[in-house]
């Protein structure tokens, strides 16, 4: 696959002539003894090894300049342009599992496969405590990829054959993100992408269950619609969550790579580490 416009620091323009092949990078990424080739290493190296424990958990949000992930009707295709979408596929290609909330699974019926770059498809995980997702959802498609539904312990969940059911207790009406990660780790899933939507990513963020957060900002203003993050209210601006971050430019969009490792709660070890 030819290399697409490279990731450059904000303010720099023009192609990066040191660019290597993505396929080679994706292979090296999973081999702990191999050095990571440029130009991808700078951005993706932090996703290779856990800073706090064996897991690496990445949240991603694609949003407008005014911090919206979708219109009021829930329409979000496509807030981000081709480069932003390709970045999402690169993230999928590097992780063991991609997690979405059932709201996204119903609204978008996403495939969650890797199509815009080379790399293996991750396992697909839907958080569906009430068992609302129809068996015909693309996430459940029997395409040889591992599929899991995380549901509440007392929910009678009947997904299609071959879909693994992970039943977890509710705490205050929700499943603790820590428990989700621990269950995935037990099943050998170590690098995990929390792909959306806002409710799901916000819960992992609030619970200290993200190592990194990739916020892809598109140069559009929606002016209304769904906010990217919903967190417990703070009284003053200086009480806001402030995190170390780097920026990268992808064509006309800007990626904010936030390092949340300082607030990440430990989860444990995955059974299989690759
Ligand atoms: N721009 C982007 O990057 C992006 C990415 C993905 C999605 N989206 C958009 O986001 C919208 C959907 O987002 P959303 O925030 O409404 O929904 P969501 O995060 O996709 O799903 C939320 C639902 O998932 C379940 N859930 C998630 N975490 C849970 C937990 N810890 N414990 C228990 N249940 C949990 C709950 O289901 P129950 O309601 O059944 O309890 C919850 O209401 C869509 O419009 C979609 O197009 C945008």
py3Dmol code that shows the C-alpha trace and the ligand (Angstrom):
import py3Dmol

protein = """\
ATOM      1  CA  UNK A   1       0.000   0.000   0.000  1.00  0.00           C
ATOM      2  CA  UNK A   2       1.540   3.357  -0.973  1.00  0.00           C
ATOM      3  CA  UNK A   3       2.364   5.696   1.867  1.00  0.00           C
ATOM      4  CA  UNK A   4      -0.209   8.399   2.307  1.00  0.00           C
ATOM      5  CA  UNK A   5       0.615  11.994   3.348  1.00  0.00           C
ATOM      6  CA  UNK A   6       2.865  11.705   6.372  1.00  0.00           C
ATOM      7  CA  UNK A   7       2.365  12.809   9.885  1.00  0.00           C
ATOM      8  CA  UNK A   8       4.271  16.012  10.438  1.00  0.00           C
ATOM      9  CA  UNK A   9       4.623  18.241  13.460  1.00  0.00           C
ATOM     10  CA  UNK A  10       2.106  21.072  13.429  1.00  0.00           C
ATOM     11  CA  UNK A  11       3.344  23.960  11.321  1.00  0.00           C
ATOM     12  CA  UNK A  12       5.500  21.829   9.008  1.00  0.00           C
ATOM     13  CA  UNK A  13       4.366  21.227   5.483  1.00  0.00           C
ATOM     14  CA  UNK A  14       5.467  18.945   2.694  1.00  0.00           C
ATOM     15  CA  UNK A  15       6.105  15.235   2.398  1.00  0.00           C
ATOM     16  CA  UNK A  16       8.481  13.429   4.709  1.00  0.00           C
ATOM     17  CA  UNK A  17      11.002  11.794   2.387  1.00  0.00           C
ATOM     18  CA  UNK A  18      12.251   9.484   5.135  1.00  0.00           C
ATOM     19  CA  UNK A  19       8.868   7.777   5.126  1.00  0.00           C
ATOM     20  CA  UNK A  20       9.016   3.983   5.321  1.00  0.00           C
ATOM     21  CA  UNK A  21       6.387   1.443   4.558  1.00  0.00           C
ATOM     22  CA  UNK A  22       3.421   1.180   6.889  1.00  0.00           C
ATOM     23  CA  UNK A  23       3.252  -2.597   6.444  1.00  0.00           C
ATOM     24  CA  UNK A  24       6.851  -2.947   7.668  1.00  0.00           C
ATOM     25  CA  UNK A  25       6.113  -0.641  10.596  1.00  0.00           C
ATOM     26  CA  UNK A  26       2.998  -2.585  11.602  1.00  0.00           C
ATOM     27  CA  UNK A  27       5.000  -5.831  11.589  1.00  0.00           C
ATOM     28  CA  UNK A  28       7.896  -4.334  13.575  1.00  0.00           C
ATOM     29  CA  UNK A  29       5.463  -2.830  16.085  1.00  0.00           C
ATOM     30  CA  UNK A  30       4.455  -6.303  17.282  1.00  0.00           C
ATOM     31  CA  UNK A  31       8.022  -7.602  17.471  1.00  0.00           C
ATOM     32  CA  UNK A  32       9.574  -6.294  20.708  1.00  0.00           C
ATOM     33  CA  UNK A  33      13.171  -6.773  19.504  1.00  0.00           C
ATOM     34  CA  UNK A  34      12.761  -4.714  16.330  1.00  0.00           C
ATOM     35  CA  UNK A  35      13.460  -0.984  16.230  1.00  0.00           C
ATOM     36  CA  UNK A  36      10.549   1.037  14.931  1.00  0.00           C
ATOM     37  CA  UNK A  37      11.198   2.734  11.579  1.00  0.00           C
ATOM     38  CA  UNK A  38      10.338   6.379  10.889  1.00  0.00           C
ATOM     39  CA  UNK A  39       8.161   8.262  10.245  1.00  0.00           C
ATOM     40  CA  UNK A  40       5.571   6.360  12.239  1.00  0.00           C
ATOM     41  CA  UNK A  41       7.701   5.637  15.314  1.00  0.00           C
ATOM     42  CA  UNK A  42       7.317   9.076  16.899  1.00  0.00           C
ATOM     43  CA  UNK A  43       3.544   8.909  17.078  1.00  0.00           C
ATOM     44  CA  UNK A  44       2.927   5.198  17.602  1.00  0.00           C
ATOM     45  CA  UNK A  45       5.870   4.099  19.787  1.00  0.00           C
ATOM     46  CA  UNK A  46       4.001   4.992  23.022  1.00  0.00           C
ATOM     47  CA  UNK A  47       1.334   2.442  22.063  1.00  0.00           C
ATOM     48  CA  UNK A  48       3.799  -0.435  21.938  1.00  0.00           C
ATOM     49  CA  UNK A  49       4.420  -1.055  25.640  1.00  0.00           C
ATOM     50  CA  UNK A  50       2.302  -0.286  28.663  1.00  0.00           C
ATOM     51  CA  UNK A  51       3.538   2.581  30.849  1.00  0.00           C
ATOM     52  CA  UNK A  52       1.657   1.386  33.949  1.00  0.00           C
ATOM     53  CA  UNK A  53       1.186  -2.342  33.418  1.00  0.00           C
ATOM     54  CA  UNK A  54       0.983  -4.893  30.635  1.00  0.00           C
ATOM     55  CA  UNK A  55      -1.943  -3.174  28.901  1.00  0.00           C
ATOM     56  CA  UNK A  56      -2.007  -0.239  26.508  1.00  0.00           C
ATOM     57  CA  UNK A  57      -5.410   1.422  26.285  1.00  0.00           C
ATOM     58  CA  UNK A  58      -5.999   4.127  23.691  1.00  0.00           C
ATOM     59  CA  UNK A  59      -9.124   6.263  23.474  1.00  0.00           C
ATOM     60  CA  UNK A  60      -9.915   7.993  20.202  1.00  0.00           C
ATOM     61  CA  UNK A  61     -12.333  10.744  19.290  1.00  0.00           C
ATOM     62  CA  UNK A  62     -12.834  12.449  15.959  1.00  0.00           C
ATOM     63  CA  UNK A  63     -14.358  15.857  16.546  1.00  0.00           C
ATOM     64  CA  UNK A  64     -15.154  19.273  15.119  1.00  0.00           C
ATOM     65  CA  UNK A  65     -13.328  22.449  16.189  1.00  0.00           C
ATOM     66  CA  UNK A  66     -16.112  23.044  18.705  1.00  0.00           C
ATOM     67  CA  UNK A  67     -15.727  19.653  20.342  1.00  0.00           C
ATOM     68  CA  UNK A  68     -18.618  17.718  18.787  1.00  0.00           C
ATOM     69  CA  UNK A  69     -18.487  14.085  17.673  1.00  0.00           C
ATOM     70  CA  UNK A  70     -21.846  14.021  15.940  1.00  0.00           C
ATOM     71  CA  UNK A  71     -24.817  16.192  15.050  1.00  0.00           C
ATOM     72  CA  UNK A  72     -27.887  16.298  17.301  1.00  0.00           C
ATOM     73  CA  UNK A  73     -29.391  13.490  15.213  1.00  0.00           C
ATOM     74  CA  UNK A  74     -26.302  11.341  15.842  1.00  0.00           C
ATOM     75  CA  UNK A  75     -24.885  11.741  12.333  1.00  0.00           C
ATOM     76  CA  UNK A  76     -21.074  11.557  12.360  1.00  0.00           C
ATOM     77  CA  UNK A  77     -20.075  10.405   8.839  1.00  0.00           C
ATOM     78  CA  UNK A  78     -17.700  11.971   8.199  1.00  0.00           C
ATOM     79  CA  UNK A  79     -16.552  14.627  10.632  1.00  0.00           C
ATOM     80  CA  UNK A  80     -12.972  13.704   9.797  1.00  0.00           C
ATOM     81  CA  UNK A  81     -11.476  13.661   6.315  1.00  0.00           C
ATOM     82  CA  UNK A  82      -9.590  10.811   4.626  1.00  0.00           C
ATOM     83  CA  UNK A  83      -6.372  11.343   6.614  1.00  0.00           C
ATOM     84  CA  UNK A  84      -8.237  11.230   9.929  1.00  0.00           C
ATOM     85  CA  UNK A  85     -10.102   8.099   8.946  1.00  0.00           C
ATOM     86  CA  UNK A  86      -6.890   6.475   7.774  1.00  0.00           C
ATOM     87  CA  UNK A  87      -5.301   7.266  11.132  1.00  0.00           C
ATOM     88  CA  UNK A  88      -8.175   5.453  12.835  1.00  0.00           C
ATOM     89  CA  UNK A  89      -7.539   2.413  10.643  1.00  0.00           C
ATOM     90  CA  UNK A  90      -3.838   2.520  11.536  1.00  0.00           C
ATOM     91  CA  UNK A  91      -4.793   2.478  15.214  1.00  0.00           C
ATOM     92  CA  UNK A  92      -7.041  -0.524  14.584  1.00  0.00           C
ATOM     93  CA  UNK A  93      -4.172  -2.281  12.793  1.00  0.00           C
ATOM     94  CA  UNK A  94      -1.919  -1.927  15.852  1.00  0.00           C
ATOM     95  CA  UNK A  95      -4.283  -3.110  18.581  1.00  0.00           C
ATOM     96  CA  UNK A  96      -5.555  -6.516  19.662  1.00  0.00           C
ATOM     97  CA  UNK A  97      -9.129  -5.350  20.242  1.00  0.00           C
ATOM     98  CA  UNK A  98     -11.361  -2.428  19.345  1.00  0.00           C
ATOM     99  CA  UNK A  99     -14.173  -1.515  21.764  1.00  0.00           C
ATOM    100  CA  UNK A 100     -17.344   0.473  21.021  1.00  0.00           C
ATOM    101  CA  UNK A 101     -20.453   1.235  23.032  1.00  0.00           C
ATOM    102  CA  UNK A 102     -23.761  -0.158  21.847  1.00  0.00           C
ATOM    103  CA  UNK A 103     -24.881   3.408  20.975  1.00  0.00           C
ATOM    104  CA  UNK A 104     -22.265   3.533  18.217  1.00  0.00           C
ATOM    105  CA  UNK A 105     -22.940  -0.053  17.169  1.00  0.00           C
ATOM    106  CA  UNK A 106     -26.622   0.797  16.639  1.00  0.00           C
ATOM    107  CA  UNK A 107     -26.151   4.301  15.153  1.00  0.00           C
ATOM    108  CA  UNK A 108     -23.325   3.509  12.724  1.00  0.00           C
ATOM    109  CA  UNK A 109     -23.320  -0.297  12.353  1.00  0.00           C
ATOM    110  CA  UNK A 110     -19.506  -0.152  11.960  1.00  0.00           C
ATOM    111  CA  UNK A 111     -17.405  -3.024  10.614  1.00  0.00           C
ATOM    112  CA  UNK A 112     -14.400  -2.089  12.817  1.00  0.00           C
ATOM    113  CA  UNK A 113     -12.047  -3.773  10.349  1.00  0.00           C
ATOM    114  CA  UNK A 114      -8.748  -2.495   8.893  1.00  0.00           C
ATOM    115  CA  UNK A 115      -9.400  -1.375   5.328  1.00  0.00           C
ATOM    116  CA  UNK A 116      -7.490   1.874   4.743  1.00  0.00           C
ATOM    117  CA  UNK A 117      -4.039   0.474   5.489  1.00  0.00           C
ATOM    118  CA  UNK A 118      -2.359  -2.886   5.856  1.00  0.00           C
ATOM    119  CA  UNK A 119      -2.553  -4.803   9.096  1.00  0.00           C
ATOM    120  CA  UNK A 120      -4.545  -7.474  10.907  1.00  0.00           C
ATOM    121  CA  UNK A 121      -8.150  -6.912  11.920  1.00  0.00           C
ATOM    122  CA  UNK A 122      -8.498  -6.514  15.702  1.00  0.00           C
ATOM    123  CA  UNK A 123     -11.018  -8.447  17.786  1.00  0.00           C
ATOM    124  CA  UNK A 124     -14.324  -6.547  17.972  1.00  0.00           C
ATOM    125  CA  UNK A 125     -15.872  -5.808  21.345  1.00  0.00           C
ATOM    126  CA  UNK A 126     -19.224  -4.148  21.998  1.00  0.00           C
ATOM    127  CA  UNK A 127     -20.298  -2.910  25.423  1.00  0.00           C
ATOM    128  CA  UNK A 128     -23.964  -3.831  25.526  1.00  0.00           C
ATOM    129  CA  UNK A 129     -25.150  -4.195  29.135  1.00  0.00           C
ATOM    130  CA  UNK A 130     -28.800  -4.697  28.208  1.00  0.00           C
ATOM    131  CA  UNK A 131     -28.255  -6.944  25.183  1.00  0.00           C
ATOM    132  CA  UNK A 132     -29.773  -4.406  22.759  1.00  0.00           C
ATOM    133  CA  UNK A 133     -27.638  -5.069  19.687  1.00  0.00           C
ATOM    134  CA  UNK A 134     -29.304  -7.081  16.895  1.00  0.00           C
ATOM    135  CA  UNK A 135     -27.625 -10.294  15.752  1.00  0.00           C
ATOM    136  CA  UNK A 136     -27.398  -8.843  12.240  1.00  0.00           C
ATOM    137  CA  UNK A 137     -24.982  -6.077  13.354  1.00  0.00           C
ATOM    138  CA  UNK A 138     -21.769  -5.981  11.308  1.00  0.00           C
ATOM    139  CA  UNK A 139     -19.719  -6.198  14.500  1.00  0.00           C
ATOM    140  CA  UNK A 140     -21.052  -9.746  14.903  1.00  0.00           C
ATOM    141  CA  UNK A 141     -20.320 -10.781  11.288  1.00  0.00           C
ATOM    142  CA  UNK A 142     -18.661 -14.216  11.155  1.00  0.00           C
ATOM    143  CA  UNK A 143     -15.577 -13.214   9.150  1.00  0.00           C
ATOM    144  CA  UNK A 144     -12.972 -15.154  11.090  1.00  0.00           C
ATOM    145  CA  UNK A 145     -12.266 -12.288  13.501  1.00  0.00           C
ATOM    146  CA  UNK A 146     -12.846 -12.714  17.218  1.00  0.00           C
ATOM    147  CA  UNK A 147     -16.047 -11.019  18.442  1.00  0.00           C
ATOM    148  CA  UNK A 148     -17.060 -10.332  22.035  1.00  0.00           C
ATOM    149  CA  UNK A 149     -20.058  -8.759  23.709  1.00  0.00           C
ATOM    150  CA  UNK A 150     -19.611  -7.351  27.221  1.00  0.00           C
ATOM    151  CA  UNK A 151     -22.919  -7.422  29.016  1.00  0.00           C
ATOM    152  CA  UNK A 152     -24.387  -7.135  32.512  1.00  0.00           C
ATOM    153  CA  UNK A 153     -24.242 -10.301  34.585  1.00  0.00           C
ATOM    154  CA  UNK A 154     -28.046 -10.528  34.894  1.00  0.00           C
ATOM    155  CA  UNK A 155     -28.794  -9.821  31.202  1.00  0.00           C
ATOM    156  CA  UNK A 156     -29.956 -12.661  29.009  1.00  0.00           C
ATOM    157  CA  UNK A 157     -27.780 -12.026  25.996  1.00  0.00           C
ATOM    158  CA  UNK A 158     -28.103 -14.173  22.865  1.00  0.00           C
ATOM    159  CA  UNK A 159     -25.639 -12.995  20.221  1.00  0.00           C
ATOM    160  CA  UNK A 160     -24.942 -15.082  17.083  1.00  0.00           C
ATOM    161  CA  UNK A 161     -22.943 -18.319  17.408  1.00  0.00           C
ATOM    162  CA  UNK A 162     -19.239 -17.784  17.915  1.00  0.00           C
ATOM    163  CA  UNK A 163     -19.587 -14.438  19.708  1.00  0.00           C
ATOM    164  CA  UNK A 164     -17.972 -14.649  23.148  1.00  0.00           C
ATOM    165  CA  UNK A 165     -20.118 -13.349  26.006  1.00  0.00           C
ATOM    166  CA  UNK A 166     -18.332 -11.529  28.832  1.00  0.00           C
ATOM    167  CA  UNK A 167     -20.818 -11.051  31.688  1.00  0.00           C
ATOM    168  CA  UNK A 168     -19.765  -8.508  34.308  1.00  0.00           C
ATOM    169  CA  UNK A 169     -21.456  -7.030  37.383  1.00  0.00           C
ATOM    170  CA  UNK A 170     -22.998  -3.569  37.283  1.00  0.00           C
ATOM    171  CA  UNK A 171     -21.613  -0.932  39.640  1.00  0.00           C
ATOM    172  CA  UNK A 172     -23.938   2.046  40.029  1.00  0.00           C
ATOM    173  CA  UNK A 173     -25.793   0.969  36.901  1.00  0.00           C
ATOM    174  CA  UNK A 174     -22.648   0.617  34.764  1.00  0.00           C
ATOM    175  CA  UNK A 175     -19.865  -1.842  34.138  1.00  0.00           C
ATOM    176  CA  UNK A 176     -16.580  -0.598  35.582  1.00  0.00           C
ATOM    177  CA  UNK A 177     -14.121   0.116  32.732  1.00  0.00           C
ATOM    178  CA  UNK A 178     -11.425  -1.492  34.891  1.00  0.00           C
ATOM    179  CA  UNK A 179     -13.422  -4.757  34.872  1.00  0.00           C
ATOM    180  CA  UNK A 180     -13.822  -4.565  31.087  1.00  0.00           C
ATOM    181  CA  UNK A 181     -10.057  -4.204  30.646  1.00  0.00           C
ATOM    182  CA  UNK A 182      -9.272  -6.968  33.145  1.00  0.00           C
ATOM    183  CA  UNK A 183     -11.678  -9.324  31.335  1.00  0.00           C
ATOM    184  CA  UNK A 184     -10.149  -8.543  27.959  1.00  0.00           C
ATOM    185  CA  UNK A 185      -6.647  -9.003  29.389  1.00  0.00           C
ATOM    186  CA  UNK A 186      -7.688 -12.410  30.757  1.00  0.00           C
ATOM    187  CA  UNK A 187      -8.672 -13.299  27.203  1.00  0.00           C
ATOM    188  CA  UNK A 188      -5.257 -12.321  25.843  1.00  0.00           C
ATOM    189  CA  UNK A 189      -6.220  -8.883  24.537  1.00  0.00           C
ATOM    190  CA  UNK A 190      -3.534  -6.446  25.637  1.00  0.00           C
ATOM    191  CA  UNK A 191      -3.576  -3.427  23.326  1.00  0.00           C
ATOM    192  CA  UNK A 192      -7.063  -2.023  23.307  1.00  0.00           C
ATOM    193  CA  UNK A 193      -8.597   0.814  21.308  1.00  0.00           C
ATOM    194  CA  UNK A 194     -11.668   2.478  22.827  1.00  0.00           C
ATOM    195  CA  UNK A 195     -13.090   3.811  19.573  1.00  0.00           C
ATOM    196  CA  UNK A 196     -16.273   5.491  20.756  1.00  0.00           C
ATOM    197  CA  UNK A 197     -18.686   6.947  21.166  1.00  0.00           C
ATOM    198  CA  UNK A 198     -18.487   9.834  23.570  1.00  0.00           C
ATOM    199  CA  UNK A 199     -20.234   8.052  26.440  1.00  0.00           C
ATOM    200  CA  UNK A 200     -17.921   5.051  26.265  1.00  0.00           C
ATOM    201  CA  UNK A 201     -14.657   6.989  25.871  1.00  0.00           C
ATOM    202  CA  UNK A 202     -15.706   9.398  28.643  1.00  0.00           C
ATOM    203  CA  UNK A 203     -16.365   6.524  31.055  1.00  0.00           C
ATOM    204  CA  UNK A 204     -12.897   5.068  30.439  1.00  0.00           C
ATOM    205  CA  UNK A 205     -11.361   8.540  30.788  1.00  0.00           C
ATOM    206  CA  UNK A 206     -13.209   9.296  34.046  1.00  0.00           C
ATOM    207  CA  UNK A 207     -12.223   5.904  35.476  1.00  0.00           C
ATOM    208  CA  UNK A 208      -8.509   6.448  34.782  1.00  0.00           C
ATOM    209  CA  UNK A 209      -8.564   3.589  32.294  1.00  0.00           C
ATOM    210  CA  UNK A 210      -6.825   5.224  29.302  1.00  0.00           C
ATOM    211  CA  UNK A 211      -3.077   5.419  28.683  1.00  0.00           C
ATOM    212  CA  UNK A 212      -3.431   7.722  25.681  1.00  0.00           C
ATOM    213  CA  UNK A 213      -6.144   9.708  24.035  1.00  0.00           C
ATOM    214  CA  UNK A 214      -6.027  10.581  20.345  1.00  0.00           C
ATOM    215  CA  UNK A 215      -8.298  13.522  19.555  1.00  0.00           C
ATOM    216  CA  UNK A 216      -8.499  14.207  15.818  1.00  0.00           C
ATOM    217  CA  UNK A 217      -9.790  17.714  15.216  1.00  0.00           C
ATOM    218  CA  UNK A 218     -11.346  18.528  11.855  1.00  0.00           C
ATOM    219  CA  UNK A 219     -11.567  22.162  10.702  1.00  0.00           C
ATOM    220  CA  UNK A 220     -15.347  22.313  10.879  1.00  0.00           C
ATOM    221  CA  UNK A 221     -17.706  23.974  13.340  1.00  0.00           C
ATOM    222  CA  UNK A 222     -20.981  22.168  13.958  1.00  0.00           C
ATOM    223  CA  UNK A 223     -22.368  24.659  16.456  1.00  0.00           C
ATOM    224  CA  UNK A 224     -24.629  22.031  17.987  1.00  0.00           C
ATOM    225  CA  UNK A 225     -24.586  18.305  18.503  1.00  0.00           C
ATOM    226  CA  UNK A 226     -23.021  15.762  20.828  1.00  0.00           C
ATOM    227  CA  UNK A 227     -20.063  16.766  22.967  1.00  0.00           C
ATOM    228  CA  UNK A 228     -16.896  14.700  22.752  1.00  0.00           C
ATOM    229  CA  UNK A 229     -16.491  14.277  26.516  1.00  0.00           C
ATOM    230  CA  UNK A 230     -18.989  14.056  29.332  1.00  0.00           C
ATOM    231  CA  UNK A 231     -17.232  14.144  32.707  1.00  0.00           C
ATOM    232  CA  UNK A 232     -18.353  14.966  36.250  1.00  0.00           C
ATOM    233  CA  UNK A 233     -18.693  18.776  36.494  1.00  0.00           C
ATOM    234  CA  UNK A 234     -15.919  20.933  37.930  1.00  0.00           C
ATOM    235  CA  UNK A 235     -16.538  24.347  39.473  1.00  0.00           C
ATOM    236  CA  UNK A 236     -13.500  26.189  38.183  1.00  0.00           C
ATOM    237  CA  UNK A 237     -11.486  25.995  34.986  1.00  0.00           C
ATOM    238  CA  UNK A 238      -8.289  25.318  36.928  1.00  0.00           C
ATOM    239  CA  UNK A 239      -9.858  22.055  38.156  1.00  0.00           C
ATOM    240  CA  UNK A 240     -10.045  20.726  34.605  1.00  0.00           C
ATOM    241  CA  UNK A 241      -8.106  17.636  33.642  1.00  0.00           C
ATOM    242  CA  UNK A 242      -4.846  18.953  32.166  1.00  0.00           C
ATOM    243  CA  UNK A 243      -2.644  16.429  30.387  1.00  0.00           C
ATOM    244  CA  UNK A 244       0.705  16.416  28.605  1.00  0.00           C
ATOM    245  CA  UNK A 245       0.104  16.296  24.870  1.00  0.00           C
ATOM    246  CA  UNK A 246       1.719  16.488  21.449  1.00  0.00           C
ATOM    247  CA  UNK A 247       0.228  17.611  18.159  1.00  0.00           C
ATOM    248  CA  UNK A 248       0.594  16.156  14.689  1.00  0.00           C
ATOM    249  CA  UNK A 249      -0.747  17.457  11.437  1.00  0.00           C
ATOM    250  CA  UNK A 250      -2.556  15.129   9.027  1.00  0.00           C
ATOM    251  CA  UNK A 251      -3.469  16.987   5.896  1.00  0.00           C
ATOM    252  CA  UNK A 252      -5.981  19.607   7.053  1.00  0.00           C
ATOM    253  CA  UNK A 253      -6.634  17.999  10.449  1.00  0.00           C
ATOM    254  CA  UNK A 254      -4.761  18.107  13.727  1.00  0.00           C
ATOM    255  CA  UNK A 255      -4.183  15.159  15.996  1.00  0.00           C
ATOM    256  CA  UNK A 256      -3.817  15.807  19.720  1.00  0.00           C
ATOM    257  CA  UNK A 257      -1.956  12.879  21.310  1.00  0.00           C
ATOM    258  CA  UNK A 258      -2.653  13.104  25.044  1.00  0.00           C
ATOM    259  CA  UNK A 259      -0.585  11.165  27.574  1.00  0.00           C
ATOM    260  CA  UNK A 260      -2.904   9.970  30.354  1.00  0.00           C
ATOM    261  CA  UNK A 261      -0.508   7.455  31.893  1.00  0.00           C
ATOM    262  CA  UNK A 262      -0.081   9.552  35.062  1.00  0.00           C
ATOM    263  CA  UNK A 263      -3.736   9.010  35.997  1.00  0.00           C
ATOM    264  CA  UNK A 264      -4.112   5.439  34.667  1.00  0.00           C
ATOM    265  CA  UNK A 265      -5.151   2.917  37.306  1.00  0.00           C
ATOM    266  CA  UNK A 266      -3.304  -0.419  37.202  1.00  0.00           C
ATOM    267  CA  UNK A 267      -5.248  -3.332  35.734  1.00  0.00           C
ATOM    268  CA  UNK A 268      -2.826  -6.239  35.539  1.00  0.00           C
ATOM    269  CA  UNK A 269      -1.253  -8.568  33.063  1.00  0.00           C
ATOM    270  CA  UNK A 270      -2.639 -10.002  29.873  1.00  0.00           C
ATOM    271  CA  UNK A 271      -2.421 -13.755  29.466  1.00  0.00           C
ATOM    272  CA  UNK A 272      -0.787 -13.469  26.051  1.00  0.00           C
ATOM    273  CA  UNK A 273       1.676 -10.717  25.222  1.00  0.00           C
ATOM    274  CA  UNK A 274       2.705 -10.036  21.641  1.00  0.00           C
TER     275      UNK A 274
END
"""
ligand_1 = """\
48
LIG
N -16.558 11.038 15.997
C -16.149 9.914 16.541
O -14.971 9.686 16.779
C -17.188 8.874 16.888
C -16.772 7.581 17.237
C -17.740 6.659 17.557
C -19.073 7.033 17.559
N -19.437 8.280 17.212
C -20.836 8.714 17.270
O -21.164 8.673 18.643
C -22.580 8.449 18.773
C -22.774 7.341 19.786
O -22.099 7.703 20.968
P -22.815 7.651 22.360
O -21.976 8.396 23.323
O -24.242 8.053 22.197
O -22.859 6.099 22.664
P -21.732 4.980 22.830
O -20.620 5.474 23.680
O -21.403 4.423 21.512
O -22.575 3.871 23.589
C -23.049 4.161 24.875
C -23.787 2.984 25.420
O -22.918 1.851 25.496
C -23.133 1.183 26.719
N -21.948 1.383 27.563
C -20.793 2.006 27.244
N -19.935 1.962 28.273
C -20.554 1.302 29.271
C -20.202 0.933 30.591
N -19.000 1.232 31.119
N -21.111 0.279 31.343
C -22.320 -0.028 30.843
N -22.723 0.291 29.595
C -21.842 0.943 28.822
C -24.379 1.805 27.323
O -25.457 1.093 26.768
P -26.966 1.144 27.349
O -27.527 2.463 26.880
O -27.659 -0.019 26.699
O -26.891 1.064 28.838
C -24.274 3.230 26.830
O -25.480 3.957 26.837
C -23.086 8.111 17.399
O -23.723 9.263 16.891
C -21.833 7.819 16.612
O -21.998 8.134 15.254
C -18.520 9.220 16.877
"""
view = py3Dmol.view(width=600, height=400)
view.addModel(protein, "pdb")
view.setStyle({"model": 0}, {"cartoon": {"style": "trace"}})
view.addModel(ligand_1, "xyz")
view.setStyle({"model": 1}, {"stick": {}})
view.zoomTo()
view.show()
